[in-house]
Amino acid sequence: MKFLVVDDITFDRNIIEACVKKLGFSVDSAANGEEMFKICQKNMPDCIILDWEMGETTGIALLNKLRAMEGGENTKVLICTSNNHPSFIGHAHAQGADGFVSKPISSEKLAEKLREIGVL
């Protein structure tokens, strides 16, 4: 299973990557939407962990574009943010996210969310 972590903050991206690797998966990373779509066009990942708030855009906007791509409708997507208000979670699901994980992320929390969406 191939993962992609998309977060504009290097520290957060590195933490999430380490959690994915600890679970035994290979992972690529992207700092923005442009990098994300280059990776997706070459080889669509099985699961994307997508930051909600990025400098140039939002994770929700990227999710909408992803879902319109060939193969993008089948990729599991976890939206990730430090804001875990129920309205954010509901909006993420309404926009096509498979799940939601709040920061800070641990490998245990990530494993729980991946089980919830059927990845583990």
FIKOLZA-1660 file (N, C-alpha, C; in steps of 0.1 Angstrom, whole numbers, plus 5000, padded with zeros to 4 digits):
% residues 120
   i   px   py   pz ch aa at
   1 5008 4988 5000  A  M  N
   1 5000 5000 5000  A  M CA
   1 5009 5012 5000  A  M  C
   2 5005 5022 4991  A  K  N
   2 5013 5034 4990  A  K CA
   2 5006 5046 4996  A  K  C
   3 5013 5054 5004  A  F  N
   3 5007 5065 5010  A  F CA
   3 5013 5078 5005  A  F  C
   4 5006 5089 5006  A  L  N
   4 5011 5102 5003  A  L CA
   4 5007 5112 5014  A  L  C
   5 5016 5119 5020  A  V  N
   5 5014 5129 5030  A  V CA
   5 5015 5143 5024  A  V  C
   6 5005 5151 5025  A  V  N
   6 5005 5164 5019  A  V CA
   6 5003 5174 5031  A  V  C
   7 5013 5182 5033  A  D  N
   7 5013 5192 5044  A  D CA
   7 5023 5203 5040  A  D  C
   8 5020 5215 5042  A  D  N
   8 5029 5226 5038  A  D CA
   8 5039 5229 5049  A  D  C
   9 5037 5223 5061  A  I  N
   9 5047 5225 5072  A  I CA
   9 5056 5213 5073  A  I  C
  10 5068 5215 5071  A  T  N
  10 5078 5204 5070  A  T CA
  10 5078 5196 5083  A  T  C
  11 5078 5202 5094  A  F  N
  11 5078 5195 5107  A  F CA
  11 5066 5185 5108  A  F  C
  12 5054 5190 5105  A  D  N
  12 5042 5182 5105  A  D CA
  12 5043 5170 5095  A  D  C
  13 5048 5174 5083  A  R  N
  13 5049 5164 5073  A  R CA
  13 5058 5153 5077  A  R  C
  14 5070 5156 5083  A  N  N
  14 5079 5146 5087  A  N CA
  14 5074 5137 5098  A  N  C
  15 5066 5143 5108  A  I  N
  15 5060 5135 5118  A  I CA
  15 5050 5125 5113  A  I  C
  16 5042 5130 5103  A  I  N
  16 5032 5121 5097  A  I CA
  16 5039 5110 5089  A  I  C
  17 5049 5113 5082  A  E  N
  17 5056 5103 5074  A  E CA
  17 5062 5093 5083  A  E  C
  18 5068 5097 5094  A  A  N
  18 5074 5087 5104  A  A CA
  18 5063 5078 5109  A  A  C
  19 5051 5083 5112  A  C  N
  19 5040 5075 5117  A  C CA
  19 5036 5065 5107  A  C  C
  20 5035 5069 5094  A  V  N
  20 5032 5059 5083  A  V CA
  20 5042 5049 5082  A  V  C
  21 5055 5053 5082  A  K  N
  21 5066 5043 5081  A  K CA
  21 5066 5033 5093  A  K  C
  22 5063 5038 5105  A  K  N
  22 5062 5030 5116  A  K CA
  22 5052 5019 5115  A  K  C
  23 5041 5022 5107  A  L  N
  23 5030 5012 5105  A  L CA
  23 5034 5002 5094  A  L  C
  24 5046 5004 5088  A  G  N
  24 5051 4995 5078  A  G CA
  24 5048 4998 5063  A  G  C
  25 5044 5011 5060  A  F  N
  25 5040 5014 5047  A  F CA
  25 5050 5023 5040  A  F  C
  26 5051 5023 5027  A  S  N
  26 5059 5032 5020  A  S CA
  26 5051 5046 5019  A  S  C
  27 5059 5057 5018  A  V  N
  27 5052 5070 5018  A  V CA
  27 5060 5080 5010  A  V  C
  28 5053 5087 5002  A  D  N
  28 5058 5099 4995  A  D CA
  28 5053 5111 5003  A  D  C
  29 5058 5123 5000  A  S  N
  29 5053 5135 5006  A  S CA
  29 5053 5146 4996  A  S  C
  30 5044 5156 4999  A  A  N
  30 5043 5168 4990  A  A CA
  30 5040 5180 5000  A  A  C
  31 5046 5191 4996  A  A  N
  31 5044 5203 5004  A  A CA
  31 5033 5212 4999  A  A  C
  32 5027 5209 4988  A  N  N
  32 5016 5217 4983  A  N CA
  32 5008 5209 4972  A  N  C
  33 4998 5215 4967  A  G  N
  33 4989 5209 4958  A  G CA
  33 4996 5205 4945  A  G  C
  34 5004 5214 4940  A  E  N
  34 5011 5211 4927  A  E CA
  34 5020 5198 4928  A  E  C
  35 5027 5197 4939  A  E  N
  35 5035 5185 4941  A  E CA
  35 5026 5173 4943  A  E  C
  36 5015 5175 4950  A  M  N
  36 5006 5163 4952  A  M CA
  36 5001 5158 4939  A  M  C
  37 4996 5167 4930  A  F  N
  37 4991 5162 4917  A  F CA
  37 5001 5156 4908  A  F  C
  38 5013 5161 4909  A  K  N
  38 5024 5155 4901  A  K CA
  38 5026 5140 4905  A  K  C
  39 5026 5138 4918  A  I  N
  39 5028 5124 4923  A  I CA
  39 5015 5116 4919  A  I  C
  40 5004 5122 4921  A  C  N
  40 4991 5114 4918  A  C CA
  40 4990 5111 4903  A  C  C
  41 4995 5119 4894  A  Q  N
  41 4994 5117 4880  A  Q CA
  41 5004 5105 4876  A  Q  C
  42 5015 5105 4883  A  K  N
  42 5025 5094 4880  A  K CA
  42 5021 5081 4885  A  K  C
  43 5016 5081 4898  A  N  N
  43 5012 5068 4904  A  N CA
  43 5003 5071 4916  A  N  C
  44 4990 5070 4913  A  M  N
  44 4980 5073 4923  A  M CA
  44 4982 5065 4936  A  M  C
  45 4983 5072 4947  A  P  N
  45 4985 5065 4960  A  P CA
  45 4972 5058 4964  A  P  C
  46 4974 5048 4973  A  D  N
  46 4962 5042 4979  A  D CA
  46 4955 5050 4990  A  D  C
  47 4963 5058 4996  A  C  N
  47 4958 5066 5007  A  C CA
  47 4966 5079 5008  A  C  C
  48 4958 5090 5010  A  I  N
  48 4964 5103 5011  A  I CA
  48 4960 5109 5025  A  I  C
  49 4970 5114 5032  A  I  N
  49 4968 5121 5045  A  I CA
  49 4970 5136 5041  A  I  C
  50 4959 5144 5041  A  L  N
  50 4959 5157 5035  A  L CA
  50 4956 5168 5045  A  L  C
  51 4965 5177 5047  A  D  N
  51 4963 5188 5056  A  D CA
  51 4952 5197 5052  A  D  C
  52 4944 5201 5061  A  W  N
  52 4932 5210 5058  A  W CA
  52 4936 5223 5054  A  W  C
  53 4946 5230 5061  A  E  N
  53 4949 5244 5059  A  E CA
  53 4963 5245 5054  A  E  C
  54 4965 5249 5041  A  M  N
  54 4978 5251 5035  A  M CA
  54 4979 5265 5030  A  M  C
  55 4990 5270 5028  A  G  N
  55 4992 5284 5024  A  G CA
  55 4985 5288 5011  A  G  C
  56 4986 5280 5001  A  E  N
  56 4981 5284 4988  A  E CA
  56 4966 5280 4986  A  E  C
  57 4962 5270 4994  A  T  N
  57 4948 5264 4991  A  T CA
  57 4944 5257 5004  A  T  C
  58 4933 5249 5003  A  T  N
  58 4928 5241 5014  A  T CA
  58 4929 5226 5010  A  T  C
  59 4929 5218 5020  A  G  N
  59 4929 5204 5017  A  G CA
  59 4916 5200 5010  A  G  C
  60 4905 5207 5014  A  I  N
  60 4892 5204 5008  A  I CA
  60 4892 5207 4993  A  I  C
  61 4898 5218 4989  A  A  N
  61 4899 5222 4975  A  A CA
  61 4907 5211 4967  A  A  C
  62 4918 5207 4974  A  L  N
  62 4926 5196 4967  A  L CA
  62 4918 5183 4966  A  L  C
  63 4911 5180 4977  A  L  N
  63 4903 5168 4977  A  L CA
  63 4893 5168 4965  A  L  C
  64 4886 5179 4963  A  N  N
  64 4876 5180 4952  A  N CA
  64 4883 5178 4939  A  N  C
  65 4895 5183 4937  A  K  N
  65 4902 5181 4924  A  K CA
  65 4907 5166 4923  A  K  C
  66 4911 5161 4934  A  L  N
  66 4915 5147 4934  A  L CA
  66 4904 5137 4930  A  L  C
  67 4892 5140 4936  A  R  N
  67 4881 5131 4933  A  R CA
  67 4877 5132 4918  A  R  C
  68 4880 5143 4911  A  A  N
  68 4877 5144 4897  A  A CA
  68 4887 5137 4888  A  A  C
  69 4899 5134 4894  A  M  N
  69 4910 5128 4886  A  M CA
  69 4906 5113 4883  A  M  C
  70 4912 5108 4873  A  E  N
  70 4911 5093 4870  A  E CA
  70 4918 5086 4881  A  E  C
  71 4911 5077 4888  A  G  N
  71 4916 5069 4899  A  G CA
  71 4915 5076 4912  A  G  C
  72 4913 5089 4912  A  G  N
  72 4912 5097 4925  A  G CA
  72 4899 5094 4933  A  G  C
  73 4889 5088 4926  A  E  N
  73 4877 5085 4934  A  E CA
  73 4879 5073 4943  A  E  C
  74 4889 5065 4940  A  N  N
  74 4891 5053 4948  A  N CA
  74 4902 5054 4959  A  N  C
  75 4909 5065 4959  A  T  N
  75 4919 5068 4969  A  T CA
  75 4913 5071 4982  A  T  C
  76 4918 5065 4993  A  K  N
  76 4913 5068 5006  A  K CA
  76 4920 5081 5010  A  K  C
  77 4912 5090 5016  A  V  N
  77 4917 5103 5021  A  V CA
  77 4914 5106 5035  A  V  C
  78 4924 5109 5043  A  L  N
  78 4922 5113 5057  A  L CA
  78 4926 5128 5057  A  L  C
  79 4916 5136 5061  A  I  N
  79 4919 5151 5063  A  I CA
  79 4925 5152 5076  A  I  C
  80 4935 5161 5077  A  C  N
  80 4943 5162 5089  A  C CA
  80 4943 5177 5093  A  C  C
  81 4940 5180 5106  A  T  N
  81 4941 5194 5111  A  T CA
  81 4941 5194 5126  A  T  C
  82 4945 5206 5131  A  S  N
  82 4945 5207 5146  A  S CA
  82 4931 5211 5151  A  S  C
  83 4923 5215 5142  A  N  N
  83 4909 5219 5145  A  N CA
  83 4900 5207 5144  A  N  C
  84 4896 5202 5155  A  N  N
  84 4887 5190 5154  A  N CA
  84 4873 5193 5158  A  N  C
  85 4868 5205 5155  A  H  N
  85 4854 5209 5158  A  H CA
  85 4845 5200 5149  A  H  C
  86 4834 5195 5155  A  P  N
  86 4825 5187 5147  A  P CA
  86 4820 5192 5134  A  P  C
  87 4819 5205 5133  A  S  N
  87 4815 5211 5120  A  S CA
  87 4826 5209 5109  A  S  C
  88 4839 5209 5113  A  F  N
  88 4850 5206 5104  A  F CA
  88 4850 5192 5099  A  F  C
  89 4847 5183 5109  A  I  N
  89 4847 5169 5106  A  I CA
  89 4835 5166 5096  A  I  C
  90 4824 5171 5099  A  G  N
  90 4812 5170 5090  A  G CA
  90 4814 5175 5077  A  G  C
  91 4820 5187 5076  A  H  N
  91 4823 5193 5063  A  H CA
  91 4833 5184 5055  A  H  C
  92 4843 5179 5061  A  A  N
  92 4853 5170 5054  A  A CA
  92 4846 5158 5049  A  A  C
  93 4838 5152 5056  A  H  N
  93 4830 5140 5051  A  H CA
  93 4821 5144 5040  A  H  C
  94 4814 5155 5041  A  A  N
  94 4805 5159 5031  A  A CA
  94 4812 5162 5018  A  A  C
  95 4825 5166 5018  A  Q  N
  95 4832 5169 5006  A  Q CA
  95 4839 5157 5001  A  Q  C
  96 4838 5145 5007  A  G  N
  96 4843 5133 5001  A  G CA
  96 4855 5127 5008  A  G  C
  97 4859 5133 5020  A  A  N
  97 4869 5126 5028  A  A CA
  97 4864 5113 5034  A  A  C
  98 4873 5104 5034  A  D  N
  98 4870 5091 5040  A  D CA
  98 4871 5091 5055  A  D  C
  99 4879 5100 5060  A  G  N
  99 4881 5101 5075  A  G CA
  99 4888 5114 5078  A  G  C
 100 4890 5116 5091  A  F  N
 100 4895 5128 5097  A  F CA
 100 4904 5124 5108  A  F  C
 101 4916 5130 5109  A  V  N
 101 4925 5128 5120  A  V CA
 101 4930 5141 5125  A  V  C
 102 4930 5143 5138  A  S  N
 102 4935 5156 5144  A  S CA
 102 4949 5155 5148  A  S  C
 103 4956 5167 5146  A  K  N
 103 4970 5169 5150  A  K CA
 103 4970 5172 5165  A  K  C
 104 4980 5168 5173  A  P  N
 104 4992 5161 5168  A  P CA
 104 4989 5146 5165  A  P  C
 105 4996 5141 5156  A  I  N
 105 4993 5127 5152  A  I CA
 105 5004 5118 5158  A  I  C
 106 4999 5106 5162  A  S  N
 106 5008 5096 5167  A  S CA
 106 5005 5083 5158  A  S  C
 107 5014 5074 5158  A  S  N
 107 5012 5062 5150  A  S CA
 107 5000 5054 5155  A  S  C
 108 4997 5055 5168  A  E  N
 108 4986 5048 5174  A  E CA
 108 4973 5054 5169  A  E  C
 109 4972 5068 5169  A  K  N
 109 4960 5075 5165  A  K CA
 109 4958 5073 5150  A  K  C
 110 4969 5073 5142  A  L  N
 110 4968 5071 5128  A  L CA
 110 4963 5057 5125  A  L  C
 111 4968 5047 5132  A  A  N
 111 4964 5033 5130  A  A CA
 111 4949 5032 5132  A  A  C
 112 4944 5038 5143  A  E  N
 112 4930 5037 5146  A  E CA
 112 4921 5043 5135  A  E  C
 113 4926 5055 5130  A  K  N
 113 4918 5061 5119  A  K CA
 113 4919 5053 5106  A  K  C
 114 4930 5047 5103  A  L  N
 114 4932 5038 5091  A  L CA
 114 4923 5026 5092  A  L  C
 115 4921 5021 5104  A  R  N
 115 4912 5009 5106  A  R CA
 115 4898 5014 5103  A  R  C
 116 4894 5025 5108  A  E  N
 116 4881 5031 5106  A  E CA
 116 4877 5032 5092  A  E  C
 117 4887 5035 5083  A  I  N
 117 4883 5037 5069  A  I CA
 117 4887 5024 5061  A  I  C
 118 4891 5014 5067  A  G  N
 118 4893 5001 5060  A  G CA
 118 4906 4999 5054  A  G  C
 119 4916 5007 5058  A  V  N
 119 4930 5006 5052  A  V CA
 119 4938 4996 5060  A  V  C
 120 4936 4995 5072  A  L  N
 120 4942 4985 5081  A  L CA
 120 4933 4974 5084  A  L  C
% end
